[in-house]
Amino acid sequence: MDERIAIAFVLAYGYLLGSIPMSYVTGRLVKGIDLRKVGSGTVGASNVWYNVGHAWIFPVSLFDVFVKGMSPALVARAFDLDLDVQVLASLLAVAGHNWPVFLKFQGGRGIAPTVGMLLAMGRLELAVFMVVSTAGWQLTQSSAVWVLIAFATMPLVSLWLGRPTEYAGLMAGVLVITIAKRLASNSLSSPGVSFPRLMLNRLLFDRDIADHDVWMTRNTASE
């Protein structure tokens, strides 16, 4: 296959695969709900956990981690494409998960496909991410803050390990995608919350309001 065609295929594969909204499909089939309209409003595993059922997080997470997250880099390698193409295909899968073309660009947070991507391309960085985020959560019970901090450390870890610059670019790309998704969310505003407070809540806590339990269980009536 011509290299340019292979590159185009792999990049399209990454984004379109990432756009498959397994959480949304699960919510529709199991509970008849639109996950964009309940709980956190995101189409991801955490909203499935709170509003569809705990058991359903497992098939959703397996698909998001091992199919969405891992396979774009592996497919790019199978075509013997350069590292920068593997990086871009992986980032497009996470972007597709966050802004899926099939759901009018209203998707999830990208954590599960990012874990899969790191399993394929950055296991040492994934180990640092898991240690920092888990330890921070144990100390403060605020997972979102420590996920952000963990993502921010990963480009530095790649540079410290002396890895090719593409890896640091991959980690920086994950951080940028995460911040962009948090700030934009799936809505432009939240009634009753000032814009500066809204942006701060989204950046640090990944939600519009301070109360986590209220946020995750709001509007849970089926359509």
WOQUI-V256760 format. One record per residue. N is the residue number from 1. SS is DSSP state (~ for helix, > for strand, _ for the rest). Layout:
# WOQUI-V256760
n=N ss=SS
n=N ss=SS
This chain:
# WOQUI-V256760
n=1 ss=_
n=2 ss=_
n=3 ss=~
n=4 ss=~
n=5 ss=~
n=6 ss=~
n=7 ss=~
n=8 ss=~
n=9 ss=~
n=10 ss=~
n=11 ss=~
n=12 ss=~
n=13 ss=~
n=14 ss=~
n=15 ss=~
n=16 ss=~
n=17 ss=~
n=18 ss=~
n=19 ss=_
n=20 ss=_
n=21 ss=_
n=22 ss=~
n=23 ss=~
n=24 ss=~
n=25 ss=~
n=26 ss=~
n=27 ss=~
n=28 ss=~
n=29 ss=~
n=30 ss=~
n=31 ss=~
n=32 ss=_
n=33 ss=_
n=34 ss=_
n=35 ss=~
n=36 ss=~
n=37 ss=~
n=38 ss=_
n=39 ss=_
n=40 ss=_
n=41 ss=_
n=42 ss=_
n=43 ss=_
n=44 ss=_
n=45 ss=~
n=46 ss=~
n=47 ss=~
n=48 ss=~
n=49 ss=~
n=50 ss=~
n=51 ss=~
n=52 ss=_
n=53 ss=_
n=54 ss=_
n=55 ss=_
n=56 ss=~
n=57 ss=~
n=58 ss=~
n=59 ss=~
n=60 ss=~
n=61 ss=~
n=62 ss=~
n=63 ss=~
n=64 ss=~
n=65 ss=~
n=66 ss=~
n=67 ss=~
n=68 ss=~
n=69 ss=~
n=70 ss=~
n=71 ss=~
n=72 ss=~
n=73 ss=~
n=74 ss=~
n=75 ss=~
n=76 ss=~
n=77 ss=~
n=78 ss=~
n=79 ss=_
n=80 ss=_
n=81 ss=_
n=82 ss=_
n=83 ss=~
n=84 ss=~
n=85 ss=~
n=86 ss=~
n=87 ss=~
n=88 ss=~
n=89 ss=~
n=90 ss=~
n=91 ss=~
n=92 ss=~
n=93 ss=~
n=94 ss=~
n=95 ss=~
n=96 ss=~
n=97 ss=~
n=98 ss=~
n=99 ss=_
n=100 ss=_
n=101 ss=~
n=102 ss=~
n=103 ss=~
n=104 ss=_
n=105 ss=_
n=106 ss=_
n=107 ss=_
n=108 ss=_
n=109 ss=_
n=110 ss=_
n=111 ss=~
n=112 ss=~
n=113 ss=~
n=114 ss=~
n=115 ss=~
n=116 ss=~
n=117 ss=~
n=118 ss=~
n=119 ss=~
n=120 ss=~
n=121 ss=~
n=122 ss=_
n=123 ss=~
n=124 ss=~
n=125 ss=~
n=126 ss=~
n=127 ss=~
n=128 ss=~
n=129 ss=~
n=130 ss=~
n=131 ss=~
n=132 ss=~
n=133 ss=~
n=134 ss=~
n=135 ss=~
n=136 ss=~
n=137 ss=~
n=138 ss=~
n=139 ss=~
n=140 ss=~
n=141 ss=_
n=142 ss=_
n=143 ss=~
n=144 ss=~
n=145 ss=~
n=146 ss=~
n=147 ss=~
n=148 ss=~
n=149 ss=~
n=150 ss=~
n=151 ss=~
n=152 ss=~
n=153 ss=~
n=154 ss=~
n=155 ss=~
n=156 ss=~
n=157 ss=~
n=158 ss=~
n=159 ss=~
n=160 ss=~
n=161 ss=_
n=162 ss=_
n=163 ss=_
n=164 ss=_
n=165 ss=~
n=166 ss=~
n=167 ss=~
n=168 ss=~
n=169 ss=~
n=170 ss=~
n=171 ss=~
n=172 ss=~
n=173 ss=~
n=174 ss=~
n=175 ss=~
n=176 ss=~
n=177 ss=~
n=178 ss=~
n=179 ss=~
n=180 ss=~
n=181 ss=~
n=182 ss=~
n=183 ss=~
n=184 ss=~
n=185 ss=_
n=186 ss=_
n=187 ss=_
n=188 ss=_
n=189 ss=_
n=190 ss=_
n=191 ss=_
n=192 ss=_
n=193 ss=_
n=194 ss=_
n=195 ss=~
n=196 ss=~
n=197 ss=~
n=198 ss=~
n=199 ss=~
n=200 ss=~
n=201 ss=~
n=202 ss=~
n=203 ss=~
n=204 ss=~
n=205 ss=~
n=206 ss=_
n=207 ss=_
n=208 ss=_
n=209 ss=_
n=210 ss=_
n=211 ss=_
n=212 ss=~
n=213 ss=~
n=214 ss=~
n=215 ss=~
n=216 ss=~
n=217 ss=_
n=218 ss=_
n=219 ss=_
n=220 ss=_
n=221 ss=_
n=222 ss=_
n=223 ss=_
